[in-house]
Amino acid sequence: MWGRTDLLDESDEMVKHRTAEEKDVLTDSEGIKFEESRNGAVLITSIEVNENGEKRIGKKKGKYITLTDLTVNPDDQESFEALKKIFIQKLEEMHENLLLTKSSKVLIIGLGNSTITPDAIGPKAIEYLQGSSISQMESNVKVVMYAPGVTGQTGFETSNFIEAISKAFQPDLIVVLDALAARNSERLCKTIQLTNTGIHPGSGVGNERKEVSEEVYGIPVTAIGIPMVVDGPVLYADAMEHVIHYIASKIEEKESPSSALAVTPMVSNKKSSLDKKVLQPIFGEWVTWPTEEKRKLFEEVFVGKNSSLFVTPKETDAWVEQYAYLLSEGIETWITNR
């Protein structure tokens, strides 16, 4: 199946509840607590899943926090600084029940392949952390950082590396950093997800390895990731949505008196306000379907075709540098101030 995603708020069950009315349906009684807020340009989504919610949506019980800024770009240092401050706040929120102190020991693992750019966020963040103040250890070691590589490089299961280090170090918390997969191209390099449910390395790209979680090690695990790739066919569906939006905007503008004065076509940004029914004579009834339904149609059409193709932005190297630095600085600040 294409359209794989590591982001809980992109899962089928969550996507079905995107309007204000539908979000109210996500109540504690159904096993899901859903909260959404905004801090500047950053949309903050907090989801808590209990045992009933786990059975209902197929996602592990626990807490999931996503920070999304669709306006950020690799050269926008100001936006990254704002995102980092919120990230530190959410790190504190995620771990407040653990009652960590300055004497608590933390193991930080950077998952991924450092030789493949979109998969290098984890190892790169560890590289930055190893040059930070928390790496200046003496006899009393409180933080250990390690990038184990991937099974294809070492021939050894990544989870086993982590288990061996955990037995020797006996940490109070394991923090895992990794690149993720998204199901919406607009989310690429624009979202940070934090969860206390652990992670299945490689699951987003169909190369799932042994789970890294509290159930496996008996130690709390926090997984932090940034979506760096999408399935190739996802772009087909997203491109079609843009085409539909563009044509509907053109038809809408044709009836507007101001359009006669425009030198170039004006395309409305208010996608939800466009009446797509005007396109039914051209595309048929399916053009009025919700975006997720259109994506499922593309899934059926392209099943088996380009199923192993994953796409990443051309500025991936710049994104990796920015996010690796953000994660390392955020974690360093959080550990130092706890």
VOBA-1610 file (N, C-alpha, C; in pm, whole numbers, padded with zeros to 5 digits, always signed):
BEGIN
Met+00084-00120+00000Met+00000+00000+00000Met+00087+00124+00000Trp+00061+00216-00091Trp+00134+00342-00088Trp+00056+00439-00002Gly+00111+00557+00018Gly+00048+00651+00109Gly+00080+00618+00253Arg+00189+00544+00275Arg+00230+00512+00411Arg+00267+00639+00486Thr+00244+00637+00616Thr+00278+00753+00696Thr+00319+00711+00836Asp+00412+00785+00895Asp+00452+00764+01033Asp+00383+00864+01125Leu+00302+00955+01069Leu+00238+01059+01148Leu+00098+01015+01189Leu+00072+01014+01320Leu-00058+00969+01367Leu-00170+01056+01312Asp-00150+01189+01305Asp-00259+01276+01260Asp-00281+01268+01110Glu-00207+01180+01039Glu-00235+01151+00899Glu-00298+01013+00881Ser-00315+00940+00991Ser-00375+00807+00980Ser-00520+00820+00935Asp-00575+00713+00878Asp-00710+00718+00821Asp-00813+00768+00922Glu-00807+00718+01044Glu-00909+00753+01143Glu-00903+00901+01179Met-00781+00956+01188Met-00768+01096+01225Met-00805+01188+01109Val-00769+01150+00987Val-00799+01232+00869Val-00950+01245+00849Lys-01024+01147+00894Lys-01170+01151+00879Lys-01235+01255+00970His-01158+01312+01063His-01213+01406+01159His-01138+01538+01151Arg-01148+01605+01038Arg-01072+01729+01020Arg-01155+01855+01035Thr-01288+01847+01020Thr-01368+01967+01037Thr-01393+01991+01186Ala-01435+02114+01221Ala-01458+02149+01361Ala-01563+02056+01424Glu-01669+02026+01348Glu-01774+01940+01400Glu-01723+01797+01421Glu-01646+01748+01326Glu-01597+01611+01334Glu-01493+01593+01444Lys-01414+01698+01470Lys-01315+01690+01576Lys-01380+01670+01712Asp-01502+01727+01729Asp-01573+01712+01855Asp-01610+01566+01882Val-01611+01485+01776Val-01646+01344+01791Val-01535+01267+01861Leu-01410+01317+01850Leu-01296+01248+01910Leu-01294+01275+02060Thr-01367+01196+02136Thr-01380+01215+02279Thr-01309+01105+02355Asp-01291+01126+02484Asp-01226+01025+02567Asp-01302+00893+02565Ser-01434+00898+02556Ser-01514+00776+02558Ser-01483+00685+02440Glu-01434+00742+02331Glu-01400+00663+02213Glu-01255+00620+02214Gly-01182+00658+02320Gly-01043+00614+02332Gly-00943+00712+02279Ile-00988+00831+02235Ile-00897+00929+02178Ile-00926+01067+02235Lys-00824+01133+02283Lys-00838+01272+02326Lys-00760+01359+02228Phe-00829+01449+02163Phe-00771+01529+02054Phe-00775+01677+02091Glu-00660+01743+02084Glu-00654+01887+02110Glu-00570+01953+02001Glu-00614+02071+01960Glu-00542+02143+01855Glu-00534+02291+01894Ser-00415+02349+01879Ser-00397+02491+01911Ser-00293+02548+01815Arg-00276+02679+01823Arg-00179+02744+01734Arg-00093+02841+01813Asn+00037+02839+01786Asn+00132+02932+01845Asn+00205+03000+01730Gly+00163+03122+01695Gly+00218+03186+01576Gly+00182+03106+01453Ala+00283+03072+01374Ala+00260+02995+01251Ala+00257+02845+01276Val+00282+02803+01400Val+00293+02659+01431Val+00160+02602+01479Leu+00111+02501+01409Leu-00008+02429+01449Leu+00035+02314+01541Ile-00021+02309+01661Ile+00016+02209+01761Ile-00100+02112+01777Thr-00074+01986+01748Thr-00176+01882+01763Thr-00132+01785+01871Ser-00217+01765+01970Ser-00187+01672+02079Ser-00295+01565+02083Ile-00252+01439+02074Ile-00345+01327+02071Ile-00305+01226+02178Glu-00400+01185+02259Glu-00376+01080+02357Glu-00466+00962+02324Val-00406+00845+02316Val-00478+00723+02279Val-00474+00627+02396Asn-00591+00577+02439Asn-00593+00476+02545Asn-00616+00338+02485Glu-00644+00238+02570Glu-00658+00100+02521Glu-00770+00088+02419Asn-00883+00156+02443Asn-00994+00150+02347Asn-00956+00216+02215Gly-00885+00329+02224Gly-00841+00398+02103Gly-00742+00315+02024Glu-00656+00241+02095Glu-00557+00156+02028Glu-00627+00050+01943Lys-00732-00010+01997Lys-00806-00112+01921Lys-00879-00049+01803Arg-00923+00074+01823Arg-01006+00139+01721Arg-00928+00188+01600Ile-00810+00248+01623Ile-00736+00306+01511Ile-00606+00231+01478Gly-00574+00129+01558Gly-00455+00049+01528Gly-00324+00117+01558Lys-00328+00222+01641Lys-00206+00291+01684Lys-00186+00270+01833Lys-00060+00254+01875Lys-00031+00223+02014Lys-00083+00329+02109Lys-00127+00286+02226Lys-00172+00382+02327Lys-00054+00465+02374Gly-00081+00591+02402Gly+00024+00683+02443Gly-00007+00823+02396Lys+00093+00908+02403Lys+00076+01048+02368Lys+00152+01080+02240Tyr+00088+01158+02153Tyr+00148+01200+02027Tyr+00133+01352+02015Ile+00243+01420+01990Ile+00240+01565+01971Ile+00305+01598+01836Thr+00236+01674+01754Thr+00295+01716+01626Thr+00298+01868+01620Leu+00409+01920+01572Leu+00428+02064+01551Leu+00445+02086+01402Thr+00356+02162+01342Thr+00359+02182+01197Thr+00361+02330+01162Asp+00460+02368+01083Asp+00469+02505+01031Asp+00483+02496+00880Leu+00372+02517+00808Leu+00372+02503+00663Leu+00441+02620+00594Thr+00478+02725+00669Thr+00542+02842+00609Thr+00694+02838+00617Val+00749+02746+00697Val+00893+02745+00720Val+00969+02701+00594Asn+01090+02754+00574Asn+01176+02711+00466Asn+01319+02702+00519Pro+01410+02636+00448Pro+01544+02611+00501Pro+01624+02737+00534Asp+01589+02850+00474Asp+01663+02974+00498Asp+01598+03063+00604Asp+01487+03019+00658Asp+01410+03101+00752Asp+01453+03072+00896Gln+01563+03133+00938Gln+01619+03107+01070Gln+01523+03150+01181Glu+01452+03259+01158Glu+01360+03309+01260Glu+01249+03208+01291Ser+01195+03147+01185Ser+01090+03047+01205Ser+01144+02923+01276Phe+01266+02885+01243Phe+01326+02770+01309Phe+01350+02798+01457Glu+01386+02920+01491Glu+01406+02956+01632Glu+01274+02947+01707Ala+01165+02996+01644Ala+01033+02989+01707Ala+00989+02844+01724Leu+01016+02762+01621Leu+00980+02621+01627Leu+01060+02549+01736Lys+01186+02586+01752Lys+01272+02524+01854Lys+01219+02552+01995Lys+01175+02674+02020Lys+01122+02709+02153Lys+00999+02625+02187Ile+00912+02607+02088Ile+00792+02526+02111Ile+00832+02380+02130Phe+00929+02334+02053Phe+00978+02197+02064Phe+01029+02169+02206Ile+01104+02262+02264Ile+01156+02246+02401Ile+01041+02238+02500Gln+00940+02324+02482Gln+00823+02322+02570Gln+00753+02186+02564Lys+00740+02132+02443Lys+00670+02004+02428Lys+00755+01887+02478Leu+00887+01900+02472Leu+00974+01799+02533Leu+00947+01792+02684Glu+00937+01909+02746Glu+00909+01915+02889Glu+00772+01856+02920Glu+00674+01890+02837Glu+00538+01839+02857Glu+00533+01688+02841Met+00603+01635+02742Met+00601+01492+02715Met+00658+01411+02832His+00754+01471+02906His+00824+01396+03010His+00791+01438+03152Glu+00691+01523+03168Glu+00662+01575+03302Glu+00622+01465+03400Asn+00560+01358+03353Asn+00518+01250+03443Asn+00633+01158+03483Leu+00747+01167+03414Leu+00862+01082+03446Leu+00942+01136+03564Leu+00922+01263+03597Leu+00991+01326+03710Leu+01143+01311+03699Leu+01196+01340+03581Leu+01341+01331+03561Leu+01412+01442+03637Thr+01532+01412+03687Thr+01613+01511+03759Thr+01749+01523+03690Lys+01834+01608+03744Lys+01968+01624+03686Lys+02053+01499+03700Ser+02015+01410+03793Ser+02089+01286+03810Ser+02034+01172+03723Ser+01920+01198+03655Ser+01863+01095+03567Ser+01952+01074+03446Lys+01959+00950+03400Lys+02044+00915+03285Lys+01960+00902+03158Val+02009+00961+03051Val+01937+00962+02924Val+02024+00904+02814Leu+01969+00810+02739Leu+02036+00752+02622Leu+01971+00810+02498Ile+02049+00876+02412Ile+01997+00939+02289Ile+02049+00861+02169Ile+01957+00812+02088Ile+01990+00729+01972Ile+01949+00800+01844Gly+02043+00813+01750Gly+02013+00871+01620Gly+01999+00763+01516Leu+01875+00728+01481Leu+01851+00623+01382Leu+01868+00677+01241Gly+01900+00588+01148Gly+01910+00628+01008Gly+02045+00600+00947Asn+02051+00624+00818Asn+02172+00600+00738Asn+02235+00734+00704Ser+02351+00762+00759Ser+02417+00891+00739Ser+02462+00914+00596Thr+02468+00808+00514Thr+02512+00822+00375Thr+02397+00852+00280Ile+02272+00847+00330Ile+02155+00877+00249Ile+02090+01002+00308Thr+02096+01113+00239Thr+02060+01243+00295Thr+01925+01248+00365Pro+01814+01206+00300Pro+01685+01218+00370Pro+01671+01127+00492Asp+01765+01036+00511Asp+01761+00944+00625Asp+01868+00979+00730Ala+01930+01096+00715Ala+02047+01128+00796Ala+02022+01220+00914Ile+01896+01255+00940Ile+01868+01349+01049Ile+01916+01294+01184Gly+01885+01168+01212Gly+01924+01109+01339Gly+02075+01111+01362Pro+02155+01052+01271Pro+02300+01055+01287Pro+02358+01196+01292Lys+02302+01288+01212Lys+02353+01425+01209Lys+02325+01496+01341Ala+02208+01473+01400Ala+02175+01533+01529Ala+02270+01482+01637Ile+02304+01354+01631Ile+02398+01296+01729Ile+02535+01361+01712Glu+02575+01384+01587Glu+02703+01451+01560Glu+02707+01589+01626Tyr+02598+01664+01613Tyr+02592+01796+01676Tyr+02591+01784+01829Leu+02517+01686+01881Leu+02510+01668+02026Leu+02645+01630+02085Gln+02722+01554+02009Gln+02855+01514+02057Gln+02951+01632+02068Gly+02917+01743+02003Gly+02998+01863+02015Gly+02938+01965+02108Ser+02829+01927+02177Ser+02759+02019+02265Ser+02810+02011+02408Ser+02755+02096+02495Ser+02799+02101+02634Ser+02767+01973+02710Ile+02658+01904+02675Ile+02621+01785+02750Ile+02711+01665+02717Ser+02794+01679+02615Ser+02887+01570+02582Ser+03019+01582+02657Gln+03038+01692+02729Gln+03163+01712+02803Gln+03154+01638+02936Met+03165+01506+02927Met+03146+01422+03045Met+03277+01392+03116Glu+03266+01375+03247Glu+03383+01333+03326Glu+03354+01194+03382Ser+03368+01176+03510Ser+03350+01042+03566Ser+03203+01004+03582Asn+03116+01104+03604Asn+02975+01075+03630Asn+02894+01095+03502Val+02880+00993+03422Val+02812+01002+03293Val+02661+01001+03312Lys+02594+01105+03258Lys+02449+01114+03268Lys+02381+01105+03132Val+02455+01130+03024Val+02398+01127+02889Val+02491+01050+02797Val+02434+00955+02724Val+02511+00881+02624Val+02443+00900+02490Met+02522+00928+02385Met+02469+00951+02250Met+02531+00850+02154Tyr+02448+00795+02065Tyr+02500+00693+01974Tyr+02417+00687+01847Ala+02484+00671+01733Ala+02418+00651+01603Ala+02458+00512+01553Pro+02372+00412+01567Pro+02408+00274+01535Pro+02411+00239+01387Gly+02373+00333+01299Gly+02363+00299+01157Gly+02240+00214+01132Val+02234+00151+01016Val+02119+00067+00981Val+02165-00076+00959Thr+02071-00168+00964Thr+02104-00310+00952Thr+02179-00341+00823Gly+02144-00269+00716Gly+02212-00292+00588Gly+02359-00255+00593Gln+02397-00166+00684Gln+02538-00127+00698Gln+02613-00218+00794Thr+02547-00255+00904Thr+02616-00328+01011Thr+02591-00478+01008Gly+02480-00520+00946Gly+02444-00660+00949Gly+02385-00702+01082Phe+02358-00606+01170Phe+02308-00632+01304Phe+02182-00551+01327Glu+02083-00611+01391Glu+01956-00543+01417Glu+01979-00421+01506Thr+01929-00305+01460Thr+01948-00179+01534Thr+01896-00190+01676Ser+01781-00254+01693Ser+01723-00267+01826Ser+01814-00342+01921Asn+01892-00436+01868Asn+01984-00511+01953Asn+02100-00424+02001Phe+02145-00332+01916Phe+02246-00235+01958Phe+02195-00155+02079Ile+02072-00105+02064Ile+02014-00022+02169Ile+01997-00103+02297Glu+01955-00228+02283Glu+01936-00314+02400Glu+02068-00336+02473Ala+02176-00360+02398Ala+02306-00384+02459Ala+02356-00260+02535Ile+02340-00142+02474Ile+02383-00018+02540Ile+02297+00008+02664Ser+02168-00019+02654Ser+02077+00004+02766Ser+02114-00083+02886Lys+02149-00207+02860Lys+02187-00296+02970Lys+02313-00248+03040Ala+02406-00194+02962Ala+02532-00146+03021Ala+02516-00011+03090Phe+02433+00077+03032Phe+02420+00214+03080Phe+02308+00231+03182Gln+02203+00149+03172Gln+02087+00156+03261Gln+02024+00296+03262Pro+01980+00346+03147Pro+01922+00481+03143Pro+01783+00486+03204Asp+01742+00607+03243Asp+01606+00629+03290Asp+01512+00661+03174Leu+01570+00700+03061Leu+01492+00736+02943Leu+01575+00715+02818Ile+01510+00664+02713Ile+01573+00652+02581Ile+01502+00749+02487Val+01579+00834+02419Val+01525+00927+02320Val+01576+00884+02183Val+01484+00860+02091Val+01519+00811+01958Val+01485+00918+01854Leu+01582+00952+01769Leu+01564+01052+01664Leu+01567+00983+01528Asp+01472+01017+01441Asp+01466+00947+01313Asp+01394+01031+01209Ala+01418+01000+01082Ala+01343+01058+00971Ala+01216+00974+00951Leu+01108+01040+00911Leu+00979+00973+00895Leu+00929+00983+00752Ala+00817+00917+00726Ala+00748+00928+00597Ala+00613+00996+00621Ala+00569+01078+00525Ala+00440+01147+00534Ala+00349+01102+00421Arg+00221+01132+00435Arg+00126+01098+00330Arg+00074+01222+00259Asn+00123+01337+00299Asn+00083+01464+00238Asn+00211+01540+00204Ser+00232+01571+00078Ser+00356+01636+00036Ser+00376+01771+00103Glu+00266+01837+00143Glu+00279+01967+00209Glu+00343+01956+00347Arg+00340+01835+00405Arg+00396+01815+00538Arg+00546+01786+00535Leu+00601+01760+00417Leu+00743+01727+00405Leu+00830+01836+00467Cys+00914+01798+00562Cys+01008+01890+00626Cys+00939+02005+00697Lys+00812+01990+00729Lys+00737+02098+00793Lys+00677+02055+00928Thr+00707+01933+00971Thr+00643+01878+01091Thr+00745+01807+01179Ile+00729+01822+01311Ile+00803+01743+01409Ile+00702+01663+01489Gln+00722+01532+01500Gln+00633+01449+01582Gln+00709+01395+01702Leu+00647+01407+01820Leu+00700+01349+01943Leu+00599+01248+01994Thr+00646+01132+02038Thr+00556+01032+02095Thr+00629+00948+02198Asn+00555+00903+02300Asn+00615+00817+02402Asn+00584+00670+02376Thr+00544+00638+02253Thr+00508+00501+02218Thr+00621+00425+02150Gly+00735+00490+02129Gly+00846+00424+02061Gly+00833+00434+01911Ile+00905+00346+01840Ile+00910+00355+01694Ile+00947+00221+01633His+00897+00197+01510His+00940+00084+01428His+01031+00141+01320Pro+01163+00133+01333Pro+01252+00190+01231Pro+01219+00137+01092Gly+01208+00229+00995Gly+01186+00190+00856Gly+01042+00159+00820Ser+00949+00169+00917Ser+00810+00129+00888Ser+00745+00218+00783Gly+00780+00346+00781Gly+00718+00438+00687Gly+00752+00411+00542Val+00867+00346+00518Val+00908+00318+00380Val+00901+00168+00350Gly+00825+00095+00432Gly+00803-00047+00404Gly+00920-00137+00436Asn+01011-00092+00522Asn+01128-00172+00559Asn+01135-00183+00712Glu+01026-00230+00769Glu+01009-00228+00914Glu+01107-00322+00984Arg+01171-00270+01088Arg+01264-00347+01169Arg+01205-00370+01308Lys+01283-00430+01396Lys+01237-00459+01531Lys+01202-00331+01606Glu+01095-00337+01682Glu+01044-00221+01753Glu+01142-00169+01858Val+01145-00037+01872Val+01220+00031+01977Val+01117+00094+02068Ser+01092+00035+02186Ser+00985+00082+02272Ser+01007+00038+02417Glu+00925+00093+02506Glu+00932+00057+02647Glu+00898-00089+02668Glu+00806-00142+02585Glu+00769-00283+02598Glu+00888-00375+02571Val+00979-00334+02484Val+01095-00416+02449Val+01205-00406+02554Tyr+01232-00284+02605Tyr+01347-00262+02694Tyr+01311-00245+02841Gly+01184-00220+02870Gly+01147-00192+03007Gly+01188-00054+03053Ile+01217+00035+02957Ile+01261+00172+02983Ile+01175+00266+02898Pro+01128+00379+02954Pro+01049+00473+02873Pro+01125+00516+02747Val+01055+00519+02635Val+01115+00557+02507Val+01035+00672+02446Thr+01106+00778+02411Thr+01045+00890+02339Thr+01102+00893+02197Ala+01014+00889+02099Ala+01056+00893+01959Ala+01026+01031+01901Ile+01126+01089+01836Ile+01112+01222+01775Ile+01150+01210+01627Gly+01063+01256+01540Gly+01094+01243+01398Gly+01041+01356+01313Ile+01101+01369+01195Ile+01060+01469+01095Ile+01034+01397+00963Pro+00917+01417+00901Pro+00890+01351+00772Pro+00978+01409+00661Met+01052+01322+00595Met+01145+01364+00490Met+01112+01306+00353Val+01020+01208+00348Val+00985+01146+00219Val+00834+01122+00212Val+00784+01114+00088Val+00646+01068+00063Val+00652+00964-00049Asp+00550+00878-00053Asp+00536+00786-00165Asp+00523+00865-00294Gly+00589+00820-00400Gly+00582+00887-00529Gly+00440+00912-00577Pro+00352+00811-00576Pro+00215+00832-00624Pro+00136+00935-00544Val+00177+00964-00420Val+00110+01068-00342Val+00116+01200-00418Leu+00227+01223-00487Leu+00242+01347-00562Leu+00140+01356-00676Tyr+00102+01240-00732Tyr+00002+01241-00837Tyr-00130+01297-00783Ala-00169+01245-00668Ala-00295+01288-00607Ala-00289+01435-00567Asp-00176+01477-00509Asp-00162+01617-00468Asp-00163+01709-00589Ala-00097+01665-00697Ala-00092+01746-00819Ala-00232+01762-00878Met-00310+01654-00875Met-00446+01661-00927Met-00532+01757-00844Glu-00511+01757-00712Glu-00585+01849-00626Glu-00552+01994-00662His-00425+02021-00692His-00385+02157-00730His-00447+02196-00865Val-00453+02099-00958Val-00514+02126-01089Val-00662+02159-01073Ile-00731+02078-00992Ile-00874+02101-00967Ile-00896+02237-00904His-00813+02269-00805His-00824+02398-00736His-00800+02513-00833Tyr-00701+02497-00919Tyr-00667+02604-01014Tyr-00781+02629-01113Ile-00836+02521-01169Ile-00943+02536-01268Ile-01069+02594-01203Ala-01101+02545-01081Ala-01218+02597-01011Ala-01200+02746-00980Ser-01077+02785-00947Ser-01049+02927-00919Ser-01066+03011-01045Lys-01019+02958-01158Lys-01031+03031-01285Lys-01178+03055-01321Ile-01261+02952-01302Ile-01403+02965-01333Ile-01469+03065-01239Glu-01430+03059-01111Glu-01485+03151-01012Glu-01447+03295-01044Glu-01323+03317-01085Glu-01273+03451-01115Glu-01335+03508-01244Lys-01373+03418-01333Lys-01429+03463-01461Lys-01554+03547-01441Glu-01628+03514-01334Glu-01752+03587-01306Glu-01728+03711-01221Ser-01602+03731-01178Ser-01572+03845-01091Ser-01532+03967-01173Pro-01588+04085-01146Pro-01553+04207-01222Pro-01405+04240-01211Ser-01342+04209-01098Ser-01202+04244-01078Ser-01111+04164-01169Ser-01157+04048-01218Ser-01072+03965-01302Ser-01038+04033-01434Ala-01124+04123-01478Ala-01098+04194-01603Ala-00982+04290-01592Leu-00949+04331-01470Leu-00839+04424-01448Leu-00708+04354-01418Ala-00712+04222-01395Ala-00591+04149-01357Ala-00502+04124-01478Val-00372+04149-01461Val-00276+04123-01568Val-00247+03974-01577Thr-00237+03909-01460Thr-00213+03764-01455Thr-00327+03698-01378Pro-00348+03568-01400Pro-00457+03498-01331Pro-00435+03501-01181Met-00542+03524-01107Met-00536+03521-00961Met-00596+03390-00915Val-00519+03314-00836Val-00567+03185-00786Val-00599+03197-00639Ser-00721+03167-00604Ser-00763+03179-00465Ser-00691+03079-00377Asn-00657+03124-00254Asn-00596+03034-00157Asn-00702+02969-00068Lys-00826+03010-00083Lys-00932+02956+00001Lys-00991+02832-00066Lys-00919+02720-00053Lys-00961+02599-00121Lys-01099+02553-00076Ser-01127+02568+00053Ser-01253+02518+00106Ser-01373+02596+00054Ser-01353+02721+00011Ser-01465+02805-00033Ser-01499+02784-00179Leu-01417+02715-00253Leu-01441+02695-00396Leu-01552+02593-00419Asp-01636+02621-00516Asp-01743+02528-00551Asp-01693+02437-00663Lys-01654+02317-00626Lys-01596+02224-00723Lys-01702+02156-00809Lys-01829+02179-00777Lys-01935+02119-00857Lys-01933+02173-01000Val-01875+02293-01018Val-01868+02351-01153Val-01778+02268-01243Leu-01697+02181-01184Leu-01604+02099-01261Leu-01661+01962-01296Gln-01781+01928-01244Gln-01837+01797-01272Gln-01856+01768-01420Pro-01897+01866-01503Pro-01908+01837-01647Pro-01775+01800-01710Ile-01663+01845-01649Ile-01530+01817-01705Ile-01474+01685-01651Phe-01477+01669-01518Phe-01410+01555-01454Phe-01504+01447-01405Gly-01633+01478-01393Gly-01725+01381-01337Gly-01749+01404-01189Glu-01830+01318-01131Glu-01871+01336-00991Glu-01755+01326-00892Trp-01653+01244-00925Trp-01545+01220-00830Trp-01470+01347-00791Val-01481+01453-00875Val-01409+01577-00846Val-01458+01643-00717Thr-01580+01611-00675Thr-01636+01670-00553Thr-01604+01587-00430Trp-01539+01472-00449Trp-01507+01386-00335Trp-01407+01455-00242Pro-01405+01418-00114Pro-01301+01469-00023Pro-01163+01425-00072Thr-01061+01502-00035Thr-00924+01473-00079Thr-00882+01331-00047Glu-00917+01283+00072Glu-00875+01149+00112Glu-00938+01043+00024Glu-01062+01065-00020Glu-01128+00969-00108Glu-01059+00968-00245Lys-01016+01085-00292Lys-00943+01090-00419Lys-00811+01014-00408Arg-00744+01028-00294Arg-00617+00957-00275Arg-00637+00807-00278Lys-00749+00761-00222Lys-00777+00618-00225Lys-00802+00570-00368Leu-00865+00656-00448Leu-00886+00622-00589Leu-00751+00606-00660Phe-00659+00699-00634Phe-00526+00688-00694Phe-00454+00563-00644Glu-00478+00527-00520Glu-00417+00406-00466Glu-00460+00284-00545Glu-00589+00278-00576Glu-00641+00165-00653Glu-00585+00164-00795Val-00575+00284-00856Val-00529+00294-00995Val-00382+00258-01008Phe-00301+00306-00911Phe-00157+00290-00922Phe-00101+00175-00838Val-00187+00088-00785Val-00138-00022-00704Val-00039-00106-00786Gly+00076-00133-00729Gly+00179-00211-00797Gly+00268-00130-00888Lys+00234-00003-00913Lys+00315+00081-01001Lys+00387+00187-00918Asn+00517+00198-00934Asn+00598+00294-00858Asn+00578+00280-00708Ser+00546+00157-00663Ser+00517+00137-00522Ser+00640+00152-00435Ser+00760+00145-00493Ser+00881+00158-00413Ser+00949+00292-00435Leu+00880+00384-00503Leu+00937+00515-00530Leu+00903+00612-00418Phe+01007+00669-00357Phe+00986+00770-00253Phe+01053+00899-00298Val+00989+01010-00262Val+01034+01141-00310Val+01068+01230-00191Thr+01174+01310-00209Thr+01217+01403-00106Thr+01247+01537-00172Pro+01237+01649-00100Pro+01263+01780-00161Pro+01405+01795-00211Lys+01426+01880-00312Lys+01560+01899-00367Lys+01653+01967-00265Glu+01596+02041-00167Glu+01678+02108-00066Glu+01697+02019+00057Thr+01689+01887+00039Thr+01692+01796+00153Thr+01814+01817+00242Asp+01930+01839+00180Asp+02051+01856+00260Asp+02039+01975+00354Ala+01978+02084+00306Ala+01960+02203+00389Ala+01858+02176+00501Trp+01751+02106+00467Trp+01651+02071+00569Trp+01713+01985+00677Val+01792+01885+00638Val+01855+01794+00735Val+01945+01871+00830Glu+02026+01962+00777Glu+02114+02043+00861Glu+02033+02124+00962Gln+01927+02189+00915Gln+01847+02274+01002Gln+01780+02194+01112Tyr+01718+02082+01076Tyr+01645+02004+01176Tyr+01739+01929+01270Ala+01852+01882+01220Ala+01949+01817+01308Ala+02000+01914+01412Tyr+02024+02037+01369Tyr+02070+02141+01462Tyr+01958+02178+01560Leu+01834+02190+01511Leu+01720+02221+01598Leu+01703+02114+01705Leu+01704+01986+01664Leu+01686+01877+01759Leu+01798+01875+01862Ser+01921+01892+01816Ser+02035+01885+01909Ser+02031+02001+02009Glu+02004+02122+01961Glu+01997+02237+02051Glu+01879+02227+02146Gly+01765+02180+02095Gly+01647+02165+02179Gly+01668+02063+02289Ile+01725+01949+02254Ile+01750+01844+02352Ile+01856+01889+02452Glu+01959+01956+02405Glu+02063+02006+02495Glu+02004+02103+02597Thr+01920+02196+02551Thr+01858+02294+02641Thr+01767+02224+02742Trp+01688+02129+02694Trp+01596+02056+02781Trp+01671+01979+02889Ile+01777+01908+02852Ile+01854+01830+02949Ile+01925+01919+03048Thr+01982+02029+02999Thr+02056+02120+03086Thr+01966+02188+03188Asn+01841+02220+03148Asn+01751+02294+03235Asn+01661+02209+03322Arg+01664+02079+03304Arg+01569+01996+03379Arg+01603+01990+03528
//
